[in-house]
Amino acid sequence: MNLILKLKNPRIFQIIFLGSFLIFGLFFLEWKINLFVVSIMFFTVTGTQFLAIKKLNLPYASLLSAIISGLGLLLLLRANSIKTYILAAIITIASKFIIKHNGKHIFNPVNFGIILTIMLTGDAWISPGQWGSSSLYILIIGIFSWLVLIEVKQLITGIVFLSTLFILETVYLNLYLGWPMDFVLHKFTSGSLLLFSFFMITDPRTTPNNSTIRAIWSSVVGLLSFYLMEFHYLSSAPFWVLFFISPLTPFLNKINSTPSFQWTYNNQKSIQ
Amino acid sequence: MKKIKLLVIAMTACTISAQAFCGFYVAKADGKLFNKSSQVIMVRNSSNQKNTITMANDYEGDFKEFAMVVPVPVVLQENDIKVVRKDLFERFDGYSAPRLAEYYDQNPCWENRVFKSMLFNSESYNLNDVIMEKADKNKYEGVTVEAEYEIGEYDILILSATESSGLKNWLTDNGYKIPEKANEVLIPYIKDDMKFFLAKVNTKRLNNRRGKYLSPLQISFTHKKFMLPIRLGMANSNGNQDLIVYALTQNGRVETSNYRTKVMPSNTDVPLFVRDVFGDFYKSVFSKAWTNNKSSAFVEYSWDLDGKNFTKCDPCNTTPPEAQELSNVGVDWLRTTRNSWGANYSGKLHFTRLHIRYNRKTYPQDLAFIETKNKENFQCRYVLRNPAKINDESCDKVLPYYQKVLDRRNIELDNLEDITWWEREWYSAYPKKYENKITRLKAQQNQKEDENEDENNLFPVFPSGTIPPIILSFLIGLSLIGIALIALHNKQQTLKL
């Protein structure tokens, strides 16, 4: 009984999923990162989180969310120098405690860490070509188990985002330009895009509180990503869109008076 | 003592052939045409989005029959189109081609010295037939000739179109015989407002140039798109086509953003007989890598060529590209200076060589590229280790040395089986030679040998065999952290309750 309760903590599941994606990437996809980078990253995220725990008197279990952040960075961000990874880790964790509004994060920490590191250092990048379509099956299996394990309600943001993007891409590429359907589907074989949809944009602490506004908000992210990807050839568009649209969330929450999202273990399901 | 031998092996069967670009060849008559592998030099200046694309051309049929169609995003002006010297491709290919490095063992009874030499070779690729089909005659609805130029031996036309049927008919009636299936790609290109760059050869001007071959064509344009249109070329053929892209950028390695980018197996010790069949060997390596990852682009070379980076390859097949050559292919951001780092330019530059084998099934989209900040140097390098010639076998280090060579030869055969389609059983004579030597020496010495000498690799490669214990310790570490955290978490919850 106790074991089941323990496993019910979705953050443990999330660590297992993201961790297996990482192990897969490290040993089967020959990613540019190695175990040294992995250990430095874990050390920095947990270290920074530990300082925050001591300073702000937070529960030790919040270390789990720091590990999830570390995994998120390792899966998405690439850099030449180890210093860049350390900087990204510190920015990511620090942003959770510094950039807040009414107890909610303004930015998704991993997204904030990635984009700020890319902008500040000139040494970091997102590598959309690191997954490949053969690894897609593993990602899909992971994501489906994820869907089964947690309430779908939480993932609605990601599903709305992905469906908006899919509809727009199909209308534009297939119906308007006339490319065959495999051309359109190939767009969605990107590992980074799937991770973004199911583990980043779903973050309840950075999305608007009201469910209707949240759905509209995520379709706007989808629309803008579509525009930037198709007309400005920016392959990592969703990450940039989320970064620049995040400061709007406090305003959207003001319009609507639904009580603010309460932080509990059971609804913390995104890359934090 | 130290001797450096430089061996250059000329292999007629494996000379590089500069080949045609990813558009399609079309002919007036149903002549025999081959759409071989293509080579493209792509220069991208990320700060002003200027692209310069140089397309090699080794068309071997009657030059009168030559015709080429390439989709481009903008209408090109006359000074955006050039012909360049063919040898640029040989230079770039020679510099970045997969290489074979050769080392010589020191006689174990002498002091530690290494003889090093290298040799190099390039690759040649399969041919693919082009199937030509007839097109219907009709009106040229929506087709506009945007510009007409005479560049080098070529007559160039830039077309824009609003109707694919009109374009198709125009091309057919003007001697560009296009395949029936081309329609499915012409429609999306037209709707995406792409223009069509058409090139034919004017034989009069060719005669003036006394040319025996066609010059590579170079086009420049400023556009956000960093891509190569490969789909049009696929309309011709169901088979695989090879494309080598030499990408020159400012910041780092170029990757494909819509396909996986994978590095080729490299730094592997291979048997000595590979020296004589290096071309076939590399073909097999590539074929195996490609079979396991059919929709991947393969990195064959990636090097930071910053003017200040002294090491521009290791070992070098040829001298690295120089300022004038770089300028000829469109690298316009370097300053020509003499400096103390062995380059005659200064400025940021990264050289990436990608090898892509594409077909309609595994490559549904055109190639889109992304310039990363990845400055890691990579070269496709295979290593030969020559055993020492030992005349006097009386020294007691000889037997362990023979044992070491035997073990190494077995590893080399394992590597060979691992990265190529060749099987180790075919080459059992290769380690056998040293097995025999050992048996003979043992019999001669008629005494117990000690086999405990440590292997001392002078040029260590990183064997993949070291990974599993690391994974294990990593996993154990991770699970320990997990258990600790769960325990902490439980404690917290208990406290709350």
Contacts between the chains, C-beta under 8 A, distances in Angstrom:
chain1	res1	chain2	res2	distance
A	2	B	490	7.9
A	6	B	486	5.6
A	6	B	489	7.8
A	6	B	490	6.9
A	9	B	486	8.0
A	9	B	489	6.9
A	12	B	482	7.3
A	12	B	486	6.9
A	15	B	482	6.9
A	19	B	478	6.7
A	23	B	471	7.6
A	23	B	475	8.0
A	27	B	467	6.9
A	27	B	471	6.7
A	29	B	260	7.8
A	30	B	262	7.0
A	30	B	263	6.9
A	32	B	374	6.7
A	32	B	376	7.0
A	35	B	470	5.9
A	35	B	474	5.8
A	38	B	474	7.4
A	42	B	481	7.7
A	59	B	489	7.9
A	59	B	492	4.8
A	60	B	485	7.8
A	60	B	488	4.4
A	60	B	489	7.4
A	60	B	491	7.9
A	60	B	492	6.3
A	61	B	485	7.0
A	61	B	488	6.2
A	61	B	489	4.0
A	61	B	492	5.2
A	63	B	485	5.8
A	63	B	488	7.4
A	64	B	485	5.6
A	64	B	489	7.1
A	67	B	481	7.5
A	67	B	485	7.6
A	78	B	372	7.0
A	78	B	374	6.9
A	79	B	373	7.4
A	80	B	252	7.8
A	80	B	373	6.4
A	80	B	374	6.6
A	80	B	375	5.3
A	80	B	376	7.0
A	122	B	251	7.9
A	122	B	373	6.6
A	123	B	373	5.6
A	124	B	373	6.5
A	125	B	252	7.7
A	125	B	370	8.0
A	125	B	372	4.4
A	125	B	373	4.8
A	125	B	374	7.1
A	127	B	255	6.4
A	127	B	261	7.9
A	127	B	370	8.0
A	127	B	372	6.2
A	127	B	374	8.0
A	128	B	257	4.9
A	128	B	258	7.5
A	128	B	370	6.8
A	129	B	255	4.4
A	129	B	256	5.1
A	129	B	257	5.6
A	129	B	258	7.3
A	129	B	259	6.1
A	129	B	260	5.5
A	129	B	261	4.3
A	129	B	297	7.5
A	129	B	370	7.1
A	130	B	260	6.9
A	130	B	261	7.4
A	131	B	260	6.4
A	132	B	259	7.2
A	132	B	260	2.9
A	132	B	262	7.5
A	132	B	293	6.7
A	132	B	295	6.8
A	132	B	296	6.0
A	133	B	259	8.0
A	133	B	260	7.3
A	133	B	295	5.5
A	134	B	260	7.8
A	134	B	293	6.7
A	134	B	295	7.8
A	135	B	260	7.9
A	173	B	188	7.8
A	176	B	191	6.4
A	177	B	187	7.4
A	177	B	188	4.1
A	177	B	191	4.8
A	177	B	192	5.8
A	178	B	184	7.4
A	178	B	187	4.2
A	178	B	188	4.9
A	178	B	191	6.5
A	179	B	188	4.9
A	180	B	184	7.0
A	180	B	364	7.1
A	182	B	364	4.3
A	183	B	364	4.7
A	183	B	365	5.5
A	185	B	364	7.8
A	186	B	258	6.7
A	186	B	364	4.8
A	186	B	365	5.3
A	187	B	258	7.5
A	187	B	365	7.8
A	190	B	258	7.6
A	232	B	224	5.9
A	233	B	224	5.1
A	233	B	225	5.5
A	233	B	226	6.8
A	233	B	227	7.6
A	233	B	368	6.9
A	235	B	257	3.9
A	235	B	258	7.4
A	235	B	368	7.0
A	235	B	370	5.6
